Amino acid sequence: MTAILAASLWALAVNLVAMLPHNRLHFTLGGVLLLCFPYVLWLIGQAFGGWAVFAIVLVGLSLYRLPLVYYIKKALGKHEPD
């Protein structure tokens, strides 16, 4: 699979998941996409180099900023119970 095709399919899947209501399915699919992210990065790095990977990492951090903050707070024990 080419890097552009993999990145395009991943981005399409991220946007489709983002349109789902926030429930268990949303977070489960988001987690699966987060696990696929390193593979997409590796493909982009092989095809285009480090600067492209850096740009994609910034995009990924932006897309996942709320879940990342949640899990960082949870790991540090600063998460308030629901």
C-alpha positions as CSV (number, residue, x, y, z in Angstrom):
1,M,0.0,0.0,0.0
2,T,1.4,3.4,-0.9
3,A,2.0,6.0,1.7
4,I,-0.5,8.5,0.2
5,L,-3.2,5.8,0.0
6,A,-2.7,4.7,3.6
7,A,-2.7,8.3,4.9
8,S,-5.8,9.1,2.9
9,L,-7.7,6.1,4.1
10,W,-6.6,6.7,7.7
11,A,-7.7,10.4,7.5
12,L,-11.0,9.4,6.0
13,A,-11.5,6.9,8.8
14,V,-10.6,9.5,11.5
15,N,-13.1,11.9,10.1
16,L,-15.9,9.2,9.9
17,V,-15.2,8.2,13.5
18,A,-15.2,11.9,14.6
19,M,-18.8,12.1,13.3
20,L,-20.0,9.3,15.5
21,P,-21.7,10.0,18.8
22,H,-19.4,10.0,21.9
23,N,-19.9,6.5,23.3
24,R,-17.9,3.3,23.7
25,L,-17.9,2.7,19.9
26,H,-16.4,6.1,19.3
27,F,-13.6,5.6,21.7
28,T,-13.0,2.0,20.7
29,L,-12.6,2.9,17.0
30,G,-10.5,6.0,17.9
31,G,-8.2,3.7,19.9
32,V,-7.9,1.4,16.9
33,L,-7.0,4.3,14.6
34,L,-4.5,5.5,17.2
35,L,-2.8,2.1,17.1
36,C,-2.7,2.3,13.3
37,F,-1.1,5.8,13.4
38,P,2.6,4.5,13.8
39,Y,2.2,2.3,10.8
40,V,1.0,5.3,8.7
41,L,3.8,7.4,10.1
42,W,6.3,4.7,9.1
43,L,4.9,4.6,5.5
44,I,5.1,8.4,5.2
45,G,8.6,8.4,6.6
46,Q,9.7,5.8,4.1
47,A,8.2,7.7,1.2
48,F,8.8,11.4,2.1
49,G,11.3,11.7,5.0
50,G,11.4,13.1,8.5
51,W,9.9,16.5,7.9
52,A,6.7,14.9,6.6
53,V,6.6,12.6,9.7
54,F,7.0,15.7,11.9
55,A,4.1,17.5,10.3
56,I,1.9,14.3,10.5
57,V,2.7,14.0,14.2
58,L,1.6,17.5,14.8
59,V,-1.7,16.8,13.0
60,G,-2.1,13.6,15.1
61,L,-1.5,15.4,18.4
62,S,-4.0,18.0,17.3
63,L,-6.7,15.4,16.4
64,Y,-6.2,13.4,19.6
65,R,-5.5,16.3,22.1
66,L,-8.5,15.7,24.3
67,P,-8.1,11.9,24.7
68,L,-4.4,12.4,25.2
69,V,-5.0,14.9,28.0
70,Y,-7.5,12.6,29.5
71,Y,-5.1,9.6,29.6
72,I,-2.2,11.7,30.8
73,K,-4.2,13.0,33.7
74,K,-5.5,9.5,34.4
75,A,-2.0,8.1,34.4
76,L,-0.8,10.9,36.8
77,G,-3.7,10.3,39.1
78,K,-5.2,13.7,38.5
79,H,-8.3,12.6,36.8
80,E,-11.6,13.4,38.5
81,P,-14.0,10.6,38.7
82,D,-17.0,10.7,36.3
